[in-house]
Amino acid sequence: MYAHKALALAILVGSAVAKQCTNMTVPVDISARNGVFDIAIPQTNLDATTFTQNVTRQGQNFSDVALSGYATTSGTYNISAQFCVPSASNVTNPTVQVLTHGVGFDKTYWDISYNNFNYSYVDVTTDTYKYCTLSYDRLGIGNSSHGEPLNEIQAFLEVAALAELTTMLRNGTFPGINQTFSKVTHVGHSFGSAQTYALVSLYPTISDGIVLTGFSTNSSFSGYFFAGGAFVQANLNQPFRFGNASTSTIETVLDMYSLTDLVAGAGISAGLDYPNGYLTNTDATNNQYQFFFPGYFDPMLLLYSEVTKQPVTVGELLTQGGLAMANAYAGPVLVITGSNDLPFCGGDCLATGNASLPSIPAAVAMNFPNVPSNNFEAYIQPNTGHGINLHYNATGAYDVINNFLNAKV
C-alpha cells in the first residue's frame, strides 16, 4: 500500500478539445471490510491460468472456497482523477457525473484520445450537455495507489474510495475544485457499474441518478470473460509499462513499433511496477473477444485498447460477485448494455428465453424495488460489444445516457 498525504496538482487545459480539465491526485482516508483469502498469490503465468481454472469451474464458487474470514483494511490512498467542465456554460448550479471505469481500463476509457477524441464521452457530456465530469483511476489501477493484490485491493475498498470522492464533491472539500455540487450522478462501466450499484446500495441517498453501462445482474456468462481473457501476469505481458521501466524506455518501444501517434494524448505511464497478482488479458485477440463486436469497430482502436490496457487484481476478481446485493436505492436508474455484450449477456442481450422479459439487462429492475417504473430504463445499444465506448456508434450511447439524466435528474 502506498499511503501519502501530499496533494499533487497538474493543469491540463483542453489541448485537443474545448473542455477545460484539471488532472489531480487526491488523498482519501478509507476503510472497508475486506475478505481474507487463504490462497497463494499467483507468481507465474501458469499460476494465473490455474487461478482462472479455479474461478471458472462449474458447480464451485471459488471465492467461497478460498475465503477464510474478514478483516478491516484502512489507510490513506492516492486517487488519480481528472475533473472537466464545459468550455462555456450558462448553468448556475451544475451537476457533476462521477465516472468509474471497468476491468481492463483506467480513467481514459471516458476520454479516449484516439482519432482526435472522437470517442470521448467526456467531450460529449461537457460541451454538448454542459455537465461537469470527474473520472478517476480506480484504487490499484493506473496512477492511483497500488497495493497488495489479494487481500487489499478488493471491490469494497474501491467502493469506499468512490463514496469518499462523492462526499468531497457534495460538501465542497474536493481538492482543487472550488465548487459544491448539490447534484451528483454516477456513471459506471462493467466492474465500475457493479461498484456504482454497490455504492447506492450501501448509501441509498448518495446519488441523484445512476447509469450502469455494460451491465446486468446475470452472472451466468462471467466465465466466458475470464476464460476468454487468458489472464497472465501484467508485469510479464507488458514489462515496459507494468514493470519498472523508465518513461524514456517506453517511448523508445512505442517509436519502434510506430505506435506513438496512435496513443498520443492517452497518458500512458511507464514503470507502474505492478507486483505479481495483477493480471491482464494476453493480447489483442483476447481483448477483441472480451470487449469488441466484430464489424462494428475501428481495428486501430482495438490496437489502441491493447497498448493502453490496464490490469486487474486477483482480489478484485474474487470480490466482484459480492457487490450484487439487494438495493434500497430509489433514484433514477439507466442500464445501457451493448447488444452483443459478452460477460453480462453471453453475446446476445435479447436472448432471454422469457417472452415477458425484453432483454437480459431489463431484469435489473427487479433489484431496485424502490425505483418507480418510470424512473428505470434498460436500453440495448445496437451492434455493440462489452466496451460500449470502443464502437463506431459510441456517441449514440452517450446521447442516450445524457438525455436520460437530463430528463430524470
Solvent accessible surface area in square Angstrom, and as a share of the most:
residue,aa,sasa,rsa
1,M,107,0.48
2,Y,111,0.42
3,A,52,0.41
4,H,90,0.40
5,K,148,0.63
6,A,77,0.60
7,L,75,0.37
8,A,64,0.50
9,L,89,0.44
10,A,61,0.48
11,I,119,0.60
12,L,77,0.38
13,V,92,0.53
14,G,23,0.22
15,S,93,0.60
16,A,47,0.36
17,V,34,0.20
18,A,54,0.42
19,K,6,0.03
20,Q,71,0.32
21,C,7,0.04
22,T,27,0.16
23,N,46,0.24
24,M,5,0.02
25,T,33,0.19
26,V,0,0.00
27,P,29,0.18
28,V,1,0.00
29,D,91,0.47
30,I,13,0.07
31,S,60,0.39
32,A,14,0.11
33,R,156,0.57
34,N,3,0.01
35,G,7,0.06
36,V,50,0.28
37,F,11,0.04
38,D,113,0.59
39,I,49,0.25
40,A,89,0.69
41,I,43,0.22
42,P,6,0.04
43,Q,97,0.43
44,T,64,0.37
45,N,56,0.29
46,L,144,0.71
47,D,55,0.29
48,A,0,0.00
49,T,65,0.38
50,T,71,0.42
51,F,10,0.04
52,T,16,0.09
53,Q,106,0.47
54,N,31,0.16
55,V,31,0.18
56,T,50,0.29
57,R,124,0.45
58,Q,170,0.76
59,G,94,0.90
60,Q,53,0.24
61,N,89,0.46
62,F,22,0.09
63,S,30,0.19
64,D,94,0.49
65,V,95,0.55
66,A,4,0.03
67,L,54,0.27
68,S,76,0.49
69,G,25,0.24
70,Y,113,0.43
71,A,50,0.39
72,T,102,0.59
73,T,25,0.15
74,S,67,0.43
75,G,21,0.21
76,T,16,0.10
77,Y,0,0.00
78,N,20,0.10
79,I,0,0.00
80,S,10,0.07
81,A,1,0.00
82,Q,19,0.08
83,F,19,0.08
84,C,1,0.00
85,V,44,0.25
86,P,14,0.09
87,S,56,0.36
88,A,68,0.53
89,S,59,0.38
90,N,141,0.72
91,V,66,0.38
92,T,118,0.69
93,N,116,0.60
94,P,21,0.13
95,T,16,0.09
96,V,0,0.00
97,Q,0,0.00
98,V,0,0.00
99,L,0,0.00
100,T,1,0.00
101,H,0,0.00
102,G,0,0.00
103,V,12,0.07
104,G,10,0.10
105,F,18,0.07
106,D,20,0.10
107,K,26,0.11
108,T,37,0.21
109,Y,5,0.02
110,W,2,0.01
111,D,15,0.08
112,I,3,0.02
113,S,8,0.05
114,Y,29,0.11
115,N,80,0.41
116,N,104,0.54
117,F,29,0.12
118,N,90,0.46
119,Y,18,0.07
120,S,1,0.01
121,Y,0,0.00
122,V,0,0.00
123,D,25,0.13
124,V,25,0.14
125,T,0,0.00
126,T,0,0.00
127,D,40,0.21
128,T,90,0.53
129,Y,38,0.15
130,K,68,0.29
131,Y,18,0.07
132,C,6,0.04
133,T,1,0.00
134,L,0,0.00
135,S,1,0.01
136,Y,2,0.01
137,D,1,0.01
138,R,2,0.01
139,L,1,0.00
140,G,0,0.00
141,I,1,0.00
142,G,3,0.03
143,N,77,0.40
144,S,5,0.03
145,S,6,0.04
146,H,11,0.05
147,G,8,0.08
148,E,63,0.28
149,P,4,0.03
150,L,6,0.03
151,N,47,0.24
152,E,18,0.08
153,I,0,0.00
154,Q,2,0.01
155,A,0,0.00
156,F,55,0.23
157,L,0,0.00
158,E,3,0.01
159,V,1,0.01
160,A,17,0.13
161,A,1,0.01
162,L,0,0.00
163,A,11,0.09
164,E,54,0.24
165,L,0,0.00
166,T,0,0.00
167,T,62,0.36
168,M,22,0.10
169,L,1,0.00
170,R,66,0.24
171,N,83,0.42
172,G,31,0.30
173,T,85,0.49
174,F,5,0.02
175,P,30,0.19
176,G,47,0.45
177,I,9,0.04
178,N,160,0.82
179,Q,66,0.30
180,T,78,0.45
181,F,2,0.01
182,S,85,0.55
183,K,85,0.36
184,V,0,0.00
185,T,1,0.00
186,H,1,0.00
187,V,0,0.00
188,G,0,0.00
189,H,0,0.00
190,S,11,0.07
191,F,5,0.02
192,G,0,0.00
193,S,0,0.00
194,A,15,0.12
195,Q,0,0.00
196,T,0,0.00
197,Y,2,0.01
198,A,0,0.00
199,L,0,0.00
200,V,0,0.00
201,S,18,0.11
202,L,82,0.41
203,Y,99,0.38
204,P,53,0.33
205,T,126,0.73
206,I,22,0.11
207,S,8,0.05
208,D,46,0.24
209,G,0,0.00
210,I,0,0.00
211,V,0,0.00
212,L,0,0.00
213,T,4,0.02
214,G,0,0.00
215,F,10,0.04
216,S,2,0.02
217,T,48,0.28
218,N,50,0.26
219,S,87,0.56
220,S,87,0.56
221,F,45,0.19
222,S,37,0.24
223,G,25,0.24
224,Y,108,0.41
225,F,18,0.07
226,F,14,0.06
227,A,61,0.47
228,G,16,0.15
229,G,0,0.00
230,A,46,0.35
231,F,7,0.03
232,V,22,0.12
233,Q,0,0.00
234,A,0,0.00
235,N,30,0.15
236,L,103,0.51
237,N,41,0.21
238,Q,32,0.14
239,P,66,0.42
240,F,88,0.37
241,R,11,0.04
242,F,0,0.00
243,G,13,0.13
244,N,127,0.65
245,A,23,0.18
246,S,60,0.39
247,T,83,0.48
248,S,72,0.46
249,T,46,0.27
250,I,8,0.04
251,E,95,0.43
252,T,78,0.45
253,V,29,0.16
254,L,19,0.10
255,D,88,0.46
256,M,128,0.57
257,Y,140,0.53
258,S,97,0.63
259,L,27,0.14
260,T,61,0.35
261,D,129,0.67
262,L,20,0.10
263,V,11,0.06
264,A,64,0.49
265,G,64,0.61
266,A,6,0.04
267,G,61,0.59
268,I,41,0.21
269,S,26,0.17
270,A,20,0.15
271,G,26,0.25
272,L,23,0.12
273,D,76,0.40
274,Y,2,0.01
275,P,59,0.37
276,N,47,0.24
277,G,0,0.00
278,Y,0,0.00
279,L,0,0.00
280,T,4,0.02
281,N,9,0.05
282,T,47,0.27
283,D,59,0.31
284,A,29,0.23
285,T,101,0.59
286,N,26,0.13
287,N,3,0.01
288,Q,58,0.26
289,Y,113,0.43
290,Q,2,0.01
291,F,6,0.03
292,F,11,0.04
293,F,51,0.21
294,P,76,0.48
295,G,67,0.64
296,Y,88,0.33
297,F,20,0.09
298,D,28,0.14
299,P,93,0.58
300,M,93,0.41
301,L,0,0.00
302,L,22,0.11
303,L,62,0.31
304,Y,8,0.03
305,S,6,0.04
306,E,20,0.09
307,V,15,0.09
308,T,20,0.11
309,K,5,0.02
310,Q,9,0.04
311,P,1,0.01
312,V,1,0.00
313,T,0,0.00
314,V,0,0.00
315,G,0,0.00
316,E,1,0.00
317,L,11,0.06
318,L,8,0.04
319,T,17,0.10
320,Q,53,0.24
321,G,61,0.59
322,G,47,0.45
323,L,2,0.01
324,A,71,0.55
325,M,50,0.22
326,A,97,0.75
327,N,3,0.02
328,A,51,0.40
329,Y,2,0.01
330,A,56,0.43
331,G,15,0.15
332,P,11,0.07
333,V,0,0.00
334,L,0,0.00
335,V,0,0.00
336,I,0,0.00
337,T,0,0.00
338,G,0,0.00
339,S,17,0.11
340,N,41,0.21
341,D,0,0.00
342,L,18,0.09
343,P,10,0.06
344,F,37,0.15
345,C,4,0.02
346,G,27,0.26
347,G,25,0.24
348,D,66,0.34
349,C,0,0.00
350,L,110,0.55
351,A,63,0.49
352,T,35,0.20
353,G,88,0.85
354,N,75,0.38
355,A,119,0.92
356,S,98,0.63
357,L,46,0.23
358,P,99,0.62
359,S,4,0.03
360,I,12,0.06
361,P,0,0.00
362,A,17,0.13
363,A,19,0.15
364,V,0,0.00
365,A,40,0.31
366,M,151,0.67
367,N,42,0.22
368,F,4,0.02
369,P,104,0.65
370,N,80,0.41
371,V,15,0.09
372,P,70,0.44
373,S,105,0.68
374,N,110,0.57
375,N,36,0.18
376,F,33,0.14
377,E,71,0.32
378,A,32,0.25
379,Y,70,0.27
380,I,35,0.18
381,Q,6,0.02
382,P,64,0.40
383,N,61,0.31
384,T,0,0.00
385,G,2,0.02
386,H,2,0.01
387,G,0,0.00
388,I,4,0.02
389,N,6,0.03
390,L,4,0.02
391,H,0,0.00
392,Y,130,0.50
393,N,46,0.23
394,A,1,0.01
395,T,59,0.34
396,G,33,0.32
397,A,0,0.00
398,Y,1,0.00
399,D,57,0.29
400,V,33,0.19
401,I,5,0.02
402,N,0,0.00
403,N,78,0.40
404,F,11,0.05
405,L,0,0.00
406,N,80,0.41
407,A,81,0.63
408,K,74,0.31
409,V,43,0.25
